[in-house]
Amino acid sequence: MKRREFLECIAAGALAATRASAADGPQATLGAPFSFGVIGNTFAGDEGVAEAERLLAGVGQSGVRFIIDVGAFKSAEERCSDQLFGERIALLNASTVPLVAVAANNEWTGCDSQREGGFDPYERLEALREQAFSTPQSLGVDSIPLARQSALRQFRSFSENTRWQCDRVLFAALDVPSPNNDYRLGAGRNGEFEDRVIANREWLERAFRFASAQRLVAIAIAIEADPEFKRPLKPPDHRLPRRDGFYELKMTLREACAKFHGQVLLLHGASASGFLIDQPLVEPNGKVVKNFTRIATFAAPLDGRWLEVRVDPRTPRVFSVQPRKVDDTVGWSQTAPSPRRA
C-alpha cells in the first residue's frame, strides 16, 4: 500500500468519526473493510533468512494494507550484535507494504545469555530503539506515519511504543517481552520493569481515551509476549518466589475494556500452544470480558504461515482471522469469537 493510500485511510476514518459524532443509529459506525497481516517468529537463524524474505514477499503481494511483526527478528541462538540488528532491520525495511515491528525478547531481554553474546540487555534495548524505532515512520518501502510515546516528555525513552489509525480502528504496539515481561528476581528496585510498566499503562490508557473520544469501533494492540491469562489475576505477593510480570497489563486491559464501547483485539507471539484465538480475559466475578479477543501467532518453524486479519467496522465482531500460507491461494478460515451478549 502506498503512503498516499494509507493517509487516505486515516482521512476516511476521521471523516467517519466526524459523521458519527453528528449522527445517531447504526449508520454512525460504518467504515470501510480492510485487512492487515500478522507475522512472528520470522527468523530461525541465518538459514531462515531466505524463508523470511519469501514470507515477507508473499504477504506483501496479498493485498494487506500493512504488516505487524510481533517479533522476533533473530533467534535465541544468534548474537545480539549491532551488525545482526542492522541486517535484520534492513530486511524488514525492504517490505513492499508498511511494516510495524514490536520490540521482542530475542532482541534485548535474552541478550545477556552466553549464546547470545553476554550483552547488557538494557544497552541492547537502547541500541534496538536507535536502529529500529528512532523515526516517526514505520518500516517498509512505503512507510506510514506513527505516533511514538517518546514524543511525550516524561516518556522520552519509549520510542518502541507506537500508535496509528486506519479507518475506524486504532492500533497500538507495546514493549511487553517474554519471559514474564522481563521481571527479574533479585534484591533492590526492578527499575527497568517498573518504569516500563508505568509507560505501558499510560500509553494504553491514552489509546483508549483517544479511541473513545473519536468514537472508533475497535482497538488492536500488538505485543511480543504471551501474558499468561491462565494465571489468577491477583495483586503481586512479594513473599512468593515468582511475581506475575503481566499483572498490571491485564488489569489495565480489563479496566479499559469495561469503559470502551468497541471491540479490543490483542495480538502476540506464539503461546505454548502455538496459534490460537480465544477470549481469556475475565471480570472480577469470573465472567468473560465480552469485547476482548486474543490472537497468538504460529510458533516456529513457520513454513510460510502468517495471519490475515480482516477488519469490517460494519460488523459487531469487527475482526476475523484467516491463517494463510505463502503460495496458498485459498487458505483456511477461522474467525475471532463473536462478541458475547451481556
N, C-alpha and C positions, 0 to 999 in steps of 0.2 A: 504494500500500500504506500502510495506517495504521501509525502508530508502534507501536501495541499488537501488530499482526501481526508487525512486524519483531522486536520484543522476544521474542515467542513463538518466532520463528525462531531467535534466539540461544539461547533457553532449550532448544529442541529439540536444537540442536547440543550444548549442554552435557550434556544428558541422554544423548544418543547416545554422547558421549565417555566418560561415566561407565560406561555399559553396556559399551562396548568395552574399557575397562580391566579389566573383571571377566569378560570372555568371551573365548573362543577361536574361531577359524574364521571363515568368511565372514560370519556374522551380525554380527560385530563392526564391520563397515564400512558397514552400511546407513544410509541417510539419505534425506531427502525430496527429490525433484526440484524444481527451481525454475528460473527464468530471469531474466536481467538484460539491460538494454540498454546498448549502447556507441555513443557519438556522438563526432564530432571534426570539426574544420574547419567548425564550425557556422555561423559568421557571415562573410559576404562583404561587409562594409561595411554602411552604413545601409540600402542597398537590399535586403540579405539578412535584415533583422530579421523581416519578415513570414514569410519562409520558415523562419527559425529557430523562430519561435513555432508555426508549423504542424507542424514536425518534433517539437518537444517535446510538443505536444498529442497527436500521433499515437502517439508512443512511450508517453506516459502512459496511453493508452487500451488498450494492447496486453496488459496483464496482467503486465508485468515487475515484479519486486519493487523494483528501483532502477535508476538510470541512472548510468553512469560516463562523464564527459565528459573525453576525453583532450586537449582544447584544440584551437583557441584560441577565446576569446570575442570577439576582434577580428581584423580583417585587418591585414596588414602595411602597408596604405595609410592606416590611421587613427591619429590621435594617441593617445598613452598618457596621456590626461588623467584626473584624478580623476572628472570628470563622466561620461566614457565608461565607466570602470570601474564606477561606481555604477549606470549604466543597464543595462549588460550583466549584472552580477551580479544585479540585481533581476529581470531577465528569466529567468535561470536559476533564481532562487529561487522563481519562480512555477510551477515544475514541479509537477504534481499527484502525482508519486511522488518519493521521496528521490533527490537528485542529488549525486554526489560529483565535484567538479571537480579536475582536475590542473593544477598550475602549468605554463604553456606559454611558448614563446619570444616570441610576439607581445605578451605582457603584460609582459615585462621585458627579455629579452636583446637584443631588437632596438630597444628604445625610444630608443637613442642616435642612430639614423638621423634625418636631417633630415625625411624624410617622416612619421616617427612622433613628431616633436616635439623631437628633440635632448635627451631627458631623460637623467639619470644612471640606468643600468639597475638599480643596486643600491638606489637610492632608490625606484625603481618597484617593485622586489621587496618592499621593506618596505611600500609602500602596498598592494600586492596582498595581502600577508599580513594587513594590518589590515582590509581590506574583505571579503575572501573566506574567510579561514582563522582568524578570531580567536575562534570559539566552538567548544565541544565537540560541535557538531552539523553534519550535512550541510546542503546547501541543499535547497530543496523545501518545499512547503506542509506535508507530513508528513515532517519531518526525522528522521534516525536518529542515534543517538549514535556518535561517532567517538573513537578514541584518537589523540591528536596527539603527535608526537615532542617538541613544545615543553613537554610536561608533565615531561620529563626535564631536570634542572637544567643539565647540560652542553650541551643542545641547545635552549635556550630560543627561538632564532630560527626553528627549522624547523617552524612550525605547518602548513605545507603538506604535510608528510609525515604520512600518516594510516593507520589500520588499523581494520578492523571484521570481524565474523564473521557468516556466515549458514549455519545448519545445520552441516555438517561441512567447510565451506570457509572459509579465511581470505583476506581481501582486504587489499591494501596499495597505497597511492599514494605515489610518489616524485617529487621535483623533478629531472627529468633533461631539460633543454631542448635544442633544436637552436639553432644549429648546433654540433655537436661538444661537447655538454654544456657550452657556454659556456667552453671552454678558450681563453684569449686569449694570442696571441703577444706577446712584449714582455719587457723586462728586469725582473728582480726576481721576487718571490713572487707567484704567481697565487692570492692569498689566498681569494677567494670560492669559486673552483673547488675548491681543496684542502680547505677546511672542509666544503663540501657533499659532497664525495666521502667524507669520514670519516663524516659524518652519515648518508648514504645506506647506506653499508656496515653501520653499526651497526643501522639500522632494519630492513634486510633480514635480517641475521643474527638479530636479536631476533624477527622474524616467523617465521623458520624454526624457531627454538628453541621458540617458543610452539606452533606447529602440530605439531611432533614430540611435545612433552610432552602435548598434548591428543589425540594420535592422530587428527588431522584427515586427510582424504583428499586435500586439494588446497590449493594457494595460487594466487591470481590477483593479478598485480602490474600496476599501471597507470602508465605514464609518457607524456610527450609525444613525445620524440624517437625516431627510428629509430636503434638502437645500432650499425648498420653491421656486421652479423655477418660480412660477407664479408671484412672486414679480417683479416689474420693476427693471432691472439691472442698477441702477443709484448709483453714489457715495453717501456714507452716508451723511446725512444732520443732524448735531448735534443739530439743532434747533427743530427737530421733536422728539416726545416722544419715538419712537421706532426705533432703528437702525437695519438694516439688518445684522445680525451677520454672514451670509453666503456670503456676497458680495465678499470678497476677494477670497474665494474658487471658486466661479462661474467665476470670472474674470480670475483666473489662469487657470481654465479648458478651458475656451473659447480661451484664447491666446495660450495655449499648443496644443489644438486640431487643430488650424489653421496651425500649423507648422508640425504636426505629420502626416505621410502618412498612418498610420494604423487605426484600429478601437479602440474606447475608450468605456469601459463599467463602469458605476458607479453602485455599489450595496449599498443599505442602508436598514435600518429597515423600518417597515411598515409606510406608509404615512397615511394621514387622510382617504384615500380611500382604504387602505389595499394593497393587491398585485396589482402591475401594471407594465406595460412595455410601455415606450414612448421615445420620443426624445424632451425633453423640453428645451434644451439649444439653444439660438438664437444668431445670429451675430448682430453687431451694426445696420445693415439695416433691422433687423427683420426676416431674413431668418433662417431656422433651420440649426443648425450645423450638417452637414451631417454624420460625423463619430462618433457621440456621442449618446449613448443609456443609459437609466437609467432603473434599475430594483429595485422595492421595494418588500420586503418580506411580508409574511402574518402577519396580526395582531393576537394577542391572542384572544381566545384560539386557539391553533394550531391544536389540534386533529390529531396529527401525520403528518401534512403537512410540506413539505420542497420543495426546488427548486433544480433541477438538471440542471446545466448549461453545455451545451455541447460545446466544443471548436473544431473547424475544421479549422486550419490555411490555408487549401487549398481553402476555400470558401471566397467570398468577404465579407460576413457579419460576419464571424468568430464565433460569438456567437449565440446560440439558447438556449431557456429555456423550460424545461418541468416541470410544477408543479407536484409534486409527493406526495403520501401519504404512510406512513408505512403500509406494508401488502397489498398494492395495486400493483399488478404485472403489470398492464397496464398503469395507469396514464392517463393524458390527455395532449395533446401537444399544446404549444403556442411558437411562435418563436419571437425573437427580430426583430424589424423592419429592413427591408433591407436597406443598405446604399442608400441614395438618390443621384441621378445624379445631377451634377452641372448644 
